[in-house]
């Protein structure tokens, strides 16, 4: 499993470098001189991904239980985390996330957000109806209020 962690963060590191060198300069519009440049947020996110991936790669590569040492734990002795229930769980979460924007376009931000949060909480195993209702409604309304009145972003 440690090799998977190392290679995952290494690919995040390489993807961030690729974005900073090629994708962001090629696809972001030029700075108009007013406000922030359009490339500021993508560059910031790439730098954050690089900063977070380097310590994990170093710890995995150089740590006490390094994946490249002879005395490290053999990966074949660990249980396989990619079982059928885990795949079903991943597919259900992905389906909820892919359905979020079409659902919000169809019925609006507040009802769509409430439905999405209820589905996510049920998938996570939260069965308390009071907690589900409070978290779903309060989170959606707070996000809507902040986006509408503080950031002045029109919501669907």
DSSP file (Angstrom, degrees, kcal/mol; ACC not computed):
  #  RESIDUE AA STRUCTURE BP1 BP2  ACC     N-H-->O    O-->H-N    N-H-->O    O-->H-N    TCO  KAPPA ALPHA  PHI   PSI    X-CA   Y-CA   Z-CA
    1    1 A X     >        0   0    0      0, 0.0     4,-2.0     0, 0.0     5,-0.1   0.000 360.0 360.0 360.0 -29.9    0.0    0.0    0.0
    2    2 A X  H  >  +     0   0    0      1,-0.2     4,-2.6     2,-0.2     5,-0.2   0.859 360.0  54.4 -66.2 -33.4    2.9    2.3    0.6
    3    3 A X  H  > S+     0   0    0      2,-0.2     4,-2.9     1,-0.2     5,-0.2   0.905 106.8  51.4 -65.4 -39.1    4.0    2.1   -3.0
    4    4 A X  H  > S+     0   0    0      2,-0.2     4,-2.2     1,-0.2    -2,-0.2   0.902 110.4  48.9 -63.4 -40.2    0.5    3.1   -4.1
    5    5 A X  H  X S+     0   0    0     -4,-2.0     4,-2.4     2,-0.2     5,-0.2   0.937 113.0  47.4 -63.5 -46.3    0.7    6.1   -1.8
    6    6 A X  H  X S+     0   0    0     -4,-2.6     4,-2.2     1,-0.2    -2,-0.2   0.947 115.0  44.3 -61.0 -49.3    4.1    7.1   -3.1
    7    7 A X  H  X S+     0   0    0     -4,-2.9     4,-2.0     2,-0.2    -1,-0.2   0.829 111.7  54.2 -69.2 -30.8    3.1    6.7   -6.7
    8    8 A X  H  X S+     0   0    0     -4,-2.2     4,-2.0    -5,-0.2    -1,-0.2   0.953 113.0  41.4 -65.0 -49.6   -0.2    8.6   -6.2
    9    9 A X  H  X S+     0   0    0     -4,-2.4     4,-2.3     1,-0.2    -2,-0.2   0.824 112.5  55.6 -70.3 -29.4    1.5   11.6   -4.7
   10   10 A X  H  X S+     0   0    0     -4,-2.2     4,-2.6    -5,-0.2    -1,-0.2   0.896 108.4  48.1 -66.6 -39.1    4.3   11.4   -7.3
   11   11 A X  H  X S+     0   0    0     -4,-2.0     4,-2.5     2,-0.2    -2,-0.2   0.868 110.5  51.3 -69.5 -34.6    1.7   11.6  -10.0
   12   12 A X  H  X S+     0   0    0     -4,-2.0     4,-2.2     2,-0.2    -2,-0.2   0.912 110.9  49.6 -63.7 -41.8    0.0   14.6   -8.2
   13   13 A X  H  X S+     0   0    0     -4,-2.3     4,-2.1     2,-0.2    -2,-0.2   0.937 113.3  44.9 -61.3 -48.3    3.4   16.2   -8.1
   14   14 A X  H  X S+     0   0    0     -4,-2.6     4,-2.6     1,-0.2    -2,-0.2   0.889 111.9  52.4 -65.4 -39.1    4.1   15.6  -11.8
   15   15 A X  H  X S+     0   0    0     -4,-2.5     4,-2.5     2,-0.2    -1,-0.2   0.890 108.7  51.1 -63.9 -38.5    0.6   16.7  -12.8
   16   16 A X  H  X S+     0   0    0     -4,-2.2     4,-2.4     2,-0.2    -2,-0.2   0.911 110.9  47.8 -65.0 -41.9    1.0   20.0  -10.8
   17   17 A X  H  X S+     0   0    0     -4,-2.1     4,-2.4     2,-0.2     5,-0.3   0.927 111.5  51.0 -63.3 -44.0    4.3   20.7  -12.6
   18   18 A X  H  X>S+     0   0    0     -4,-2.6     4,-2.8     1,-0.2     5,-1.4   0.906 110.9  49.0 -59.7 -42.4    2.7   19.9  -15.9
   19   19 A X  I  <>S+     0   0    0     -4,-2.5     5,-2.9     3,-0.2     6,-0.4   0.915 113.3  46.2 -63.7 -43.0   -0.1   22.3  -15.1
   20   20 A X  I  <5S+     0   0    0     -4,-2.4     5,-0.2     1,-0.2    -2,-0.2   0.844 120.3  38.3 -70.4 -32.6    2.2   25.1  -14.1
   21   21 A X  I  <5S+     0   0    0     -4,-2.4    -2,-0.2    -5,-0.2    -1,-0.2   0.868 136.9   0.8 -86.8 -38.1    4.5   24.7  -17.1
   22   22 A X  I  X5S+     0   0    0     -4,-2.8     4,-1.7    -5,-0.3    -3,-0.2   0.809 122.4  48.6-120.9 -52.7    2.1   24.0  -19.9
   23   23 A X  I  ><S+     0   0    0     -5,-1.4     4,-2.2     2,-0.2     5,-0.3   0.930 111.3  45.2 -68.5 -48.2   -1.7   23.9  -19.1
   24   24 A X  H  ><S+     0   0    0     -5,-2.9     4,-2.0     1,-0.2    -1,-0.2   0.941 116.6  44.1 -65.2 -48.2   -2.1   27.1  -17.2
   25   25 A X  H  4 S+     0   0    0     -6,-0.4    -1,-0.2    -5,-0.2    -2,-0.2   0.862 117.8  47.1 -64.0 -30.8   -0.1   29.3  -19.5
   26   26 A X  H  < S+     0   0    0     -4,-1.7    -2,-0.2     1,-0.1    -1,-0.2   0.834 123.4  28.2 -79.1 -31.5   -1.7   27.8  -22.6
   27   27 A X  H  < S+     0   0    0     -4,-2.2     2,-0.4    -5,-0.2    -2,-0.2   0.546  95.4  91.5-114.4  -7.9   -5.3   27.9  -21.5
   28   28 A X  S  < S-     0   0    0     -4,-2.0     3,-0.1    -5,-0.3    11,-0.1  -0.727  77.8-117.7 -87.1 137.3   -5.7   30.9  -19.1
   29   29 A X        -     0   0    0     -2,-0.4     9,-0.3     1,-0.1    10,-0.2  -0.311  40.1 -90.3 -67.7 157.9   -6.6   34.2  -20.7
   30   30 A X        -     0   0    0      1,-0.1     2,-0.2     8,-0.1    -1,-0.1  -0.254  49.7 -88.5 -68.2 157.9   -4.1   37.1  -20.4
   31   31 A X        -     0   0    0      1,-0.1    -1,-0.1     6,-0.1     6,-0.1  -0.481  30.7-157.4 -68.7 128.6   -4.3   39.5  -17.5
   32   32 A X        -     0   0    0      2,-0.3    -1,-0.1    -2,-0.2     3,-0.1   0.566  40.1-111.7 -86.6  -9.0   -6.6   42.4  -18.2
   33   33 A X  S    S+     0   0    0      1,-0.2     2,-0.5     2,-0.1     4,-0.1   0.343  88.8  98.2  95.9  -6.6   -5.0   44.7  -15.7
   34   34 A X  S    S-     0   0    0      2,-0.1    -2,-0.3     0, 0.0    -1,-0.2  -0.966  88.5 -26.9-119.7 127.0   -8.0   44.8  -13.4
   35   35 A X  S    S-     0   0    0     -2,-0.5     2,-0.2    -3,-0.1    -2,-0.1  -0.390 109.8 -15.6  76.0-151.3   -8.3   42.6  -10.3
   36   36 A X  S    S-     0   0    0     -2,-0.1    -4,-0.2     1,-0.1    -2,-0.1  -0.612  74.7-104.7 -87.8 148.6   -6.5   39.3  -10.0
   37   37 A X    >   -     0   0    0     -2,-0.2     3,-1.8     1,-0.1     4,-0.4  -0.448  28.6-120.7 -67.1 146.9   -5.0   37.6  -13.0
   38   38 A X  T 3> S+     0   0    0     -9,-0.3     4,-0.5     1,-0.3     3,-0.3   0.740 111.5  57.1 -61.7 -22.0   -7.1   34.6  -14.2
   39   39 A X  H 3> S+     0   0    0    -10,-0.2     4,-2.1     1,-0.2    -1,-0.3   0.490  82.1  88.1 -88.3  -1.9   -4.1   32.3  -13.7
   40   40 A X  H <> S+     0   0    0     -3,-1.8     4,-2.3     1,-0.2    -1,-0.2   0.931  88.8  45.0 -64.9 -46.8   -3.6   33.2  -10.0
   41   41 A X  H  > S+     0   0    0     -4,-0.4     4,-2.6    -3,-0.3     5,-0.2   0.936 113.7  48.0 -66.8 -46.6   -6.0   30.6   -8.5
   42   42 A X  H  X S+     0   0    0     -4,-0.5     4,-2.2     1,-0.2    -1,-0.2   0.922 113.7  48.1 -60.4 -40.9   -4.7   27.7  -10.7
   43   43 A X  H  X S+     0   0    0     -4,-2.1     4,-2.4     2,-0.2    -1,-0.2   0.919 111.7  50.4 -63.2 -41.7   -1.1   28.5   -9.9
   44   44 A X  H  X S+     0   0    0     -4,-2.3     4,-2.3    -5,-0.2    -2,-0.2   0.920 110.8  48.3 -61.9 -44.3   -1.9   28.8   -6.2
   45   45 A X  H  X S+     0   0    0     -4,-2.6     4,-2.3     1,-0.2    -1,-0.2   0.883 110.8  51.0 -65.4 -37.8   -3.7   25.4   -6.2
   46   46 A X  H  X S+     0   0    0     -4,-2.2     4,-2.2    -5,-0.2    -1,-0.2   0.910 110.1  49.4 -64.7 -41.7   -0.8   23.8   -8.0
   47   47 A X  H  X S+     0   0    0     -4,-2.4     4,-2.8     2,-0.2    -2,-0.2   0.905 110.6  50.8 -63.8 -40.8    1.7   25.2   -5.5
   48   48 A X  H  X S+     0   0    0     -4,-2.3     4,-2.2     2,-0.2    -2,-0.2   0.919 110.0  49.6 -63.1 -42.9   -0.4   23.9   -2.7
   49   49 A X  H  X S+     0   0    0     -4,-2.3     4,-1.7     2,-0.2    -1,-0.2   0.894 112.9  47.4 -63.2 -38.9   -0.6   20.4   -4.2
   50   50 A X  H  X S+     0   0    0     -4,-2.2     4,-2.0     2,-0.2    -2,-0.2   0.928 111.2  50.6 -66.3 -44.5    3.2   20.4   -4.7
   51   51 A X  H  X S+     0   0    0     -4,-2.8     4,-0.8     1,-0.2    -2,-0.2   0.874 115.1  43.2 -62.8 -37.3    3.8   21.6   -1.1
   52   52 A X  H  X S+     0   0    0     -4,-2.2     4,-0.7    -5,-0.2    -1,-0.2   0.763 113.4  51.0 -80.6 -24.8    1.5   18.8    0.3
   53   53 A X  H  X S+     0   0    0     -4,-1.7     4,-2.3    -5,-0.2     5,-0.2   0.834  98.9  64.0 -83.0 -30.7    2.8   16.0   -1.9
   54   54 A X  H  X S+     0   0    0     -4,-2.0     4,-2.6     1,-0.2     5,-0.2   0.933 101.8  46.7 -62.9 -49.0    6.6   16.5   -1.2
   55   55 A X  H  X S+     0   0    0     -4,-0.8     4,-2.6     1,-0.2    -1,-0.2   0.888 113.7  49.3 -62.5 -35.6    6.5   15.7    2.6
   56   56 A X  H  X S+     0   0    0     -4,-0.7     4,-2.2     2,-0.2    -1,-0.2   0.907 112.1  47.8 -69.7 -39.9    4.4   12.6    2.0
   57   57 A X  H  X S+     0   0    0     -4,-2.3     4,-2.6     2,-0.2     5,-0.2   0.928 113.9  47.5 -64.4 -43.2    6.7   11.4   -0.8
   58   58 A X  H  X S+     0   0    0     -4,-2.6     4,-3.4     2,-0.2     5,-0.4   0.912 112.3  48.9 -64.8 -41.9    9.8   12.0    1.3
   59   59 A X  H  X S+     0   0    0     -4,-2.6     4,-1.4    -5,-0.2    -1,-0.2   0.898 115.1  44.8 -64.5 -39.2    8.3   10.2    4.4
   60   60 A X  H  < S+     0   0    0     -4,-2.2     7,-1.5    -5,-0.2     8,-0.3   0.871 121.1  39.4 -71.9 -36.2    7.3    7.3    2.2
   61   61 A X  H  < S+     0   0    0     -4,-2.6     7,-0.4     5,-0.2    -2,-0.2   0.887 131.7  22.3 -80.9 -41.1   10.7    7.1    0.4
   62   62 A X  H  < S+     0   0    0     -4,-3.4    -3,-0.2    -5,-0.2    -2,-0.2   0.491  96.9 112.4-107.3  -5.1   13.0    7.9    3.3
   63   63 A X  S >< S-     0   0    0     -4,-1.4     3,-1.2    -5,-0.4    -3,-0.1   0.085  84.3 -93.8 -68.7 178.9   11.0    7.0    6.4
   64   64 A X  T 3  S+     0   0    0      1,-0.3     2,-0.2     2,-0.0    -1,-0.1   0.852 128.2  40.0 -61.5 -36.9   11.6    4.2    8.9
   65   65 A X  T 3  S+     0   0    0     -6,-0.2    -1,-0.3     7,-0.1    -2,-0.1  -0.378  89.0 173.5-107.3  51.7    9.2    1.9    6.9
   66   66 A X    X   -     0   0    0     -3,-1.2     3,-1.0    -2,-0.2    -5,-0.2  -0.222  38.5-132.5 -62.8 147.8   10.4    3.0    3.5
   67   67 A X  T 3  S+     0   0    0     -7,-1.5    -1,-0.1     1,-0.2    -6,-0.1   0.632 105.1  55.9 -75.3 -11.9    9.0    1.2    0.5
   68   68 A X  T 3  S+     0   0    0     -7,-0.4     2,-0.3    -8,-0.3    -1,-0.2   0.281  86.2  98.3-106.1  10.3   12.6    0.9   -0.9
   69   69 A X  S X  S-     0   0    0     -3,-1.0     3,-0.8     1,-0.1    -7,-0.0  -0.656  73.0-131.7 -94.9 155.2   14.2   -0.9    2.1
   70   70 A X  T 3  S+     0   0    0     -2,-0.3    -1,-0.1     1,-0.2    -3,-0.0   0.811 105.2  52.7 -72.6 -30.6   14.7   -4.6    2.3
   71   71 A X  T 3  S+     0   0    0      2,-0.0    -1,-0.2     3,-0.0     3,-0.1   0.287  82.9 119.1 -91.9  10.9   13.2   -4.9    5.8
   72   72 A X  S <  S-     0   0    0     -3,-0.8     2,-0.1     1,-0.1    -5,-0.1  -0.299  78.0 -82.1 -74.7 163.3   10.0   -3.1    4.9
   73   73 A X        -     0   0    0      1,-0.1     2,-0.3    -8,-0.1    -1,-0.1  -0.400  46.3-114.6 -67.9 136.0    6.6   -4.9    5.3
   74   74 A X    >   -     0   0    0      1,-0.1     3,-1.0    -2,-0.1     4,-0.2  -0.552  16.2-146.5 -73.6 131.4    5.7   -7.1    2.4
   75   75 A X  G >  S+     0   0    0     -2,-0.3     3,-1.2     1,-0.2    -1,-0.1   0.741  92.0  68.6 -73.0 -21.8    2.7   -5.7    0.6
   76   76 A X  G 3  S+     0   0    0      1,-0.2    -1,-0.2     4,-0.0     4,-0.1   0.718  92.7  60.0 -70.7 -18.5    1.4   -9.2   -0.3
   77   77 A X  G <  S+     0   0    0     -3,-1.0    -1,-0.2     2,-0.1     2,-0.2   0.553  88.6  89.6 -85.5  -7.8    0.6   -9.9    3.3
   78   78 A X  S <  S-     0   0    0     -3,-1.2     2,-0.1    -4,-0.2     3,-0.0  -0.591  88.0-101.6 -88.4 151.2   -1.8   -7.0    3.7
   79   79 A X        -     0   0    0     -2,-0.2     2,-0.5     1,-0.1    -1,-0.1  -0.400  40.2-105.0 -69.1 150.3   -5.5   -7.4    2.9
   80   80 A X        -     0   0    0      1,-0.1    -1,-0.1    -2,-0.1     3,-0.1  -0.639  25.8-163.7 -77.4 119.7   -6.7   -6.1   -0.4
   81   81 A X  S    S+     0   0    0     -2,-0.5     2,-1.3     1,-0.2    -1,-0.1   0.612  74.4  83.3 -79.3  -9.4   -8.6   -2.8    0.0
   82   82 A X        +     0   0    0      4,-0.1    -1,-0.2     3,-0.0     2,-0.2  -0.468  62.3 147.0 -94.8  64.8  -10.2   -3.1   -3.4
   83   83 A X     >  -     0   0    0     -2,-1.3     4,-2.0    -3,-0.1     3,-0.2  -0.478  63.0-101.0 -92.8 168.4  -13.0   -5.4   -2.6
   84   84 A X  H  > S+     0   0    0      1,-0.2     4,-2.5     2,-0.2     5,-0.2   0.897 120.1  52.4 -59.8 -44.5  -16.5   -5.3   -4.2
   85   85 A X  H  > S+     0   0    0      1,-0.2     4,-2.2     2,-0.2    -1,-0.2   0.887 109.5  50.6 -60.9 -35.7  -18.2   -3.4   -1.4
   86   86 A X  H  > S+     0   0    0      2,-0.2     4,-2.3     1,-0.2    -1,-0.2   0.901 110.6  48.8 -67.7 -39.2  -15.5   -0.7   -1.5
   87   87 A X  H  X S+     0   0    0     -4,-2.0     4,-2.6     2,-0.2    -2,-0.2   0.905 110.9  50.4 -65.0 -41.4  -16.0   -0.4   -5.3
   88   88 A X  H  X S+     0   0    0     -4,-2.5     4,-2.4     2,-0.2    -2,-0.2   0.915 110.5  50.1 -62.5 -42.1  -19.8   -0.1   -4.9
   89   89 A X  H  X S+     0   0    0     -4,-2.2     4,-2.3    -5,-0.2    -2,-0.2   0.920 111.4  48.4 -60.9 -44.6  -19.3    2.6   -2.3
   90   90 A X  H  X S+     0   0    0     -4,-2.3     4,-2.4     1,-0.2    -2,-0.2   0.901 111.6  49.3 -63.0 -42.3  -17.0    4.5   -4.6
   91   91 A X  H  X S+     0   0    0     -4,-2.6     4,-2.4     2,-0.2    -1,-0.2   0.892 110.7  50.2 -66.2 -39.6  -19.4    4.2   -7.5
   92   92 A X  H  X S+     0   0    0     -4,-2.4     4,-2.0     2,-0.2    -2,-0.2   0.923 111.8  47.4 -65.7 -43.3  -22.3    5.4   -5.4
   93   93 A X  H  X S+     0   0    0     -4,-2.3     4,-2.3     1,-0.2    -2,-0.2   0.926 112.6  49.8 -61.8 -43.7  -20.4    8.4   -4.1
   94   94 A X  H  X S+     0   0    0     -4,-2.4     4,-2.7     1,-0.2     5,-0.2   0.895 108.1  53.3 -62.9 -39.8  -19.3    9.2   -7.7
   95   95 A X  H  X S+     0   0    0     -4,-2.4     4,-1.7     1,-0.2    -1,-0.2   0.903 108.8  49.5 -62.4 -40.7  -22.9    9.0   -8.9
   96   96 A X  H  X S+     0   0    0     -4,-2.0     4,-0.6     2,-0.2    -2,-0.2   0.926 113.0  46.6 -63.5 -44.0  -24.0   11.5   -6.3
   97   97 A X  H >X S+     0   0    0     -4,-2.3     3,-0.6     1,-0.2     4,-0.5   0.886 112.5  49.2 -67.8 -37.9  -21.2   13.9   -7.2
   98   98 A X  H 3X S+     0   0    0     -4,-2.7     4,-0.5     1,-0.2    -1,-0.2   0.797 112.0  49.7 -70.5 -26.7  -21.9   13.6  -10.9
   99   99 A X  H 3X S+     0   0    0     -4,-1.7     4,-2.0    -5,-0.2    -1,-0.2   0.539  89.7  86.7 -86.6  -6.7  -25.6   14.2  -10.3
  100  100 A X  H <X S+     0   0    0     -3,-0.6     4,-2.4    -4,-0.6     5,-0.2   0.956  90.6  39.7 -61.7 -55.9  -25.1   17.3   -8.2
  101  101 A X  H  X S+     0   0    0     -4,-0.5     4,-2.4     2,-0.2     5,-0.2   0.922 116.6  48.4 -67.2 -45.0  -24.9   20.0  -10.9
  102  102 A X  H  X S+     0   0    0     -4,-0.5     4,-1.8     1,-0.2    -1,-0.2   0.906 113.2  50.1 -60.4 -37.0  -27.7   18.6  -13.1
  103  103 A X  H  X S+     0   0    0     -4,-2.0     4,-2.8     2,-0.2     5,-0.4   0.910 111.2  47.6 -66.0 -41.3  -29.9   18.2  -10.0
  104  104 A X  H  X S+     0   0    0     -4,-2.4     4,-1.6     1,-0.2    -1,-0.2   0.852 111.3  51.0 -69.4 -33.2  -29.2   21.8   -9.0
  105  105 A X  H  < S+     0   0    0     -4,-2.4    -1,-0.2    -5,-0.2    -2,-0.2   0.860 114.8  45.2 -66.8 -34.4  -29.9   23.1  -12.5
  106  106 A X  H  < S+     0   0    0     -4,-1.8    -2,-0.2    -5,-0.2    -3,-0.2   0.932 132.9  11.6 -77.5 -48.0  -33.2   21.2  -12.5
  107  107 A X  H  < S-     0   0    0     -4,-2.8     4,-0.3     1,-0.3    -3,-0.2   0.470 111.3 -99.6-115.3  -2.1  -34.6   22.0   -9.0
  108  108 A X     X  -     0   0    0     -4,-1.6     4,-1.6    -5,-0.4    -1,-0.3  -0.243  37.0 -75.6 104.9 165.9  -32.4   24.9   -7.8
  109  109 A X  H  > S+     0   0    0      3,-0.2     4,-3.1     2,-0.2     5,-0.2   0.939 120.9  46.4 -69.5 -49.0  -29.5   25.3   -5.4
  110  110 A X  H  > S+     0   0    0      2,-0.2     4,-2.1     1,-0.2     5,-0.2   0.960 118.9  37.5 -67.1 -52.6  -31.2   25.0   -2.0
  111  111 A X  H  > S+     0   0    0     -4,-0.3     4,-2.3     1,-0.2    -1,-0.2   0.917 120.3  48.9 -65.0 -38.1  -33.4   21.9   -2.7
  112  112 A X  H  X S+     0   0    0     -4,-1.6     4,-2.5     2,-0.2    -2,-0.2   0.911 111.3  49.4 -65.1 -41.6  -30.6   20.3   -4.8
  113  113 A X  H  X S+     0   0    0     -4,-3.1     4,-2.4    -5,-0.2    -1,-0.2   0.887 110.8  50.2 -63.6 -39.2  -28.0   20.9   -2.1
  114  114 A X  H  X S+     0   0    0     -4,-2.1     4,-2.2    -5,-0.2    -2,-0.2   0.929 111.4  48.1 -64.6 -44.5  -30.2   19.5    0.6
  115  115 A X  H  X S+     0   0    0     -4,-2.3     4,-2.4     2,-0.2    -2,-0.2   0.920 112.6  48.7 -62.6 -44.2  -30.9   16.3   -1.5
  116  116 A X  H  X S+     0   0    0     -4,-2.5     4,-2.5     1,-0.2    -2,-0.2   0.928 112.4  47.5 -63.5 -45.5  -27.2   15.8   -2.2
  117  117 A X  H  X S+     0   0    0     -4,-2.4     4,-2.2     1,-0.2    -1,-0.2   0.867 110.8  51.8 -66.2 -35.2  -26.2   16.3    1.4
  118  118 A X  H  X S+     0   0    0     -4,-2.2     4,-2.3    -5,-0.2    -1,-0.2   0.939 111.3  47.6 -63.7 -45.7  -28.9   13.9    2.6
  119  119 A X  H  X S+     0   0    0     -4,-2.4     4,-2.3     1,-0.2    -2,-0.2   0.915 112.3  49.3 -62.7 -42.3  -27.7   11.2    0.1
  120  120 A X  H  X S+     0   0    0     -4,-2.5     4,-1.6     1,-0.2    -1,-0.2   0.898 111.0  49.3 -64.7 -39.6  -24.0   11.7    1.1
  121  121 A X  H  <>S+     0   0    0     -4,-2.2     5,-2.5     2,-0.2     4,-0.4   0.890 110.7  50.1 -67.5 -37.7  -24.9   11.4    4.8
  122  122 A X  H ><5S+     0   0    0     -4,-2.3     3,-0.9     1,-0.2    -2,-0.2   0.898 109.7  51.0 -66.3 -38.7  -26.9    8.3    4.2
  123  123 A X  H 3<5S+     0   0    0     -4,-2.3    -1,-0.2     1,-0.2    -2,-0.2   0.818 107.5  54.1 -66.3 -29.5  -24.0    6.8    2.2
  124  124 A X  T 3<5S-     0   0    0     -4,-1.6    -1,-0.2    -5,-0.2    -2,-0.2   0.538 123.2-105.5 -81.5  -6.1  -21.6    7.6    5.1
  125  125 A X  T < 5 +     0   0    0     -3,-0.9     2,-0.7    -4,-0.4    -3,-0.2   0.560  69.1 146.3  96.9   8.6  -23.9    5.7    7.5
  126  126 A X      < +     0   0    0     -5,-2.5    -1,-0.3    -6,-0.2    -2,-0.1  -0.712  11.9 166.1 -80.2 115.7  -25.5    8.6    9.4
  127  127 A X        +     0   0    0     -2,-0.7     2,-0.7    -3,-0.1    -1,-0.1   0.356  35.5 113.0-113.1   3.5  -29.0    7.4   10.2
  128  128 A X     >  -     0   0    0      1,-0.2     4,-2.5     2,-0.1     5,-0.2  -0.692  52.6-159.1 -79.2 111.2  -30.1   10.1   12.7
  129  129 A X  H  > S+     0   0    0     -2,-0.7     4,-2.2     1,-0.2     5,-0.2   0.828  88.3  52.6 -65.6 -31.6  -32.9   12.0   10.9
  130  130 A X  H  > S+     0   0    0      2,-0.2     4,-2.6     1,-0.2    -1,-0.2   0.938 112.5  44.4 -67.8 -45.7  -32.6   15.1   13.1
  131  131 A X  H  > S+     0   0    0      2,-0.2     4,-2.6     1,-0.2     5,-0.3   0.903 113.0  51.9 -65.4 -40.6  -28.9   15.4   12.5
  132  132 A X  H  X S+     0   0    0     -4,-2.5     4,-2.3     1,-0.2     5,-0.3   0.933 112.7  45.2 -60.6 -46.0  -29.3   14.7    8.7
  133  133 A X  H  X S+     0   0    0     -4,-2.2     4,-2.4    -5,-0.2     5,-0.4   0.922 114.9  47.0 -65.4 -44.6  -32.0   17.4    8.5
  134  134 A X  H  X S+     0   0    0     -4,-2.6     4,-2.3     1,-0.2     5,-0.4   0.936 115.6  43.7 -65.2 -46.2  -30.0   20.0   10.5
  135  135 A X  H  X S+     0   0    0     -4,-2.6     4,-2.0    -5,-0.2     5,-0.3   0.927 117.0  46.2 -66.2 -44.1  -26.7   19.4    8.7
  136  136 A X  H  X S+     0   0    0     -4,-2.3     4,-1.9    -5,-0.3     5,-0.2   0.951 119.2  38.0 -65.3 -50.2  -28.3   19.4    5.2
  137  137 A X  H  X S+     0   0    0     -4,-2.4     4,-2.5    -5,-0.3     5,-0.2   0.943 119.2  46.0 -69.5 -48.4  -30.5   22.4    5.6
  138  138 A X  H  X S+     0   0    0     -4,-2.3     4,-2.5    -5,-0.4     5,-0.2   0.919 114.4  47.3 -64.5 -43.6  -28.1   24.6    7.6
  139  139 A X  H  X S+     0   0    0     -4,-2.0     4,-2.4    -5,-0.4     5,-0.2   0.931 114.2  46.8 -63.5 -45.2  -25.1   23.9    5.4
  140  140 A X  H  X S+     0   0    0     -4,-1.9     4,-2.3    -5,-0.3    -2,-0.2   0.920 114.5  46.0 -64.8 -43.8  -27.0   24.6    2.2
  141  141 A X  H  X S+     0   0    0     -4,-2.5     4,-2.8     2,-0.2     5,-0.2   0.905 112.6  50.3 -67.5 -41.0  -28.6   27.8    3.5
  142  142 A X  H  X S+     0   0    0     -4,-2.5     4,-2.5    -5,-0.2     5,-0.2   0.922 112.3  47.1 -63.6 -42.9  -25.3   29.1    4.9
  143  143 A X  H  X S+     0   0    0     -4,-2.4     4,-2.6    -5,-0.2     5,-0.2   0.917 113.2  49.3 -63.7 -42.1  -23.4   28.4    1.6
  144  144 A X  H  X S+     0   0    0     -4,-2.3     4,-2.6    -5,-0.2     5,-0.3   0.925 112.0  47.9 -63.3 -44.4  -26.3   30.1   -0.3
  145  145 A X  H  X>S+     0   0    0     -4,-2.8     4,-2.6     2,-0.2     5,-0.8   0.920 114.0  46.6 -62.8 -44.2  -26.3   33.1    1.9
  146  146 A X  I  X>S+     0   0    0     -4,-2.5     5,-2.3    -5,-0.2     4,-1.1   0.926 115.9  44.6 -64.7 -43.9  -22.5   33.5    1.7
  147  147 A X  I  <5S+     0   0    0     -4,-2.6     6,-3.4    -5,-0.2    -2,-0.2   0.902 120.9  39.3 -68.2 -39.4  -22.4   33.1   -2.1
  148  148 A X  I  <5S+     0   0    0     -4,-2.6    -2,-0.2     4,-0.2    -3,-0.2   0.938 129.6  22.6 -77.6 -48.4  -25.3   35.4   -2.7
  149  149 A X  I  <5S+     0   0    0     -4,-2.6    -3,-0.2    -5,-0.3    -2,-0.1   0.795 130.5  34.1 -97.0 -29.7  -24.8   38.2   -0.2
  150  150 A X  I  <<S+     0   0    0     -4,-1.1    -3,-0.2    -5,-0.8    -4,-0.1   0.902 132.4  24.9 -91.6 -47.9  -21.1   38.2    0.6
  151  151 A X  S   <S-     0   0    0     -5,-2.3    -3,-0.2     2,-0.1    -4,-0.2   0.571  93.7-135.4 -94.4  -9.4  -19.5   37.1   -2.7
  152  152 A X        +     0   0    0     -6,-0.3     2,-0.5     1,-0.2    -4,-0.2   0.875  48.9 152.5  56.2  42.4  -22.3   38.3   -4.9
  153  153 A X        -     0   0    0     -6,-3.4     2,-0.3    -7,-0.1    -1,-0.2  -0.900  46.6-124.5-102.1 124.8  -22.3   35.1   -7.0
  154  154 A X        -     0   0    0     -2,-0.5     2,-0.3     2,-0.1    -6,-0.0  -0.509  26.4-152.6 -70.3 132.2  -25.6   34.2   -8.6
  155  155 A X              0   0    0     -2,-0.3   -46,-0.0     1,-0.1    -1,-0.0  -0.775 360.0 360.0-104.6 148.8  -26.7   30.7   -7.6
  156  156 A X              0   0    0     -2,-0.3    -1,-0.1   -48,-0.1    -2,-0.1   0.523 360.0 360.0 -68.4 360.0  -29.0   28.5   -9.8
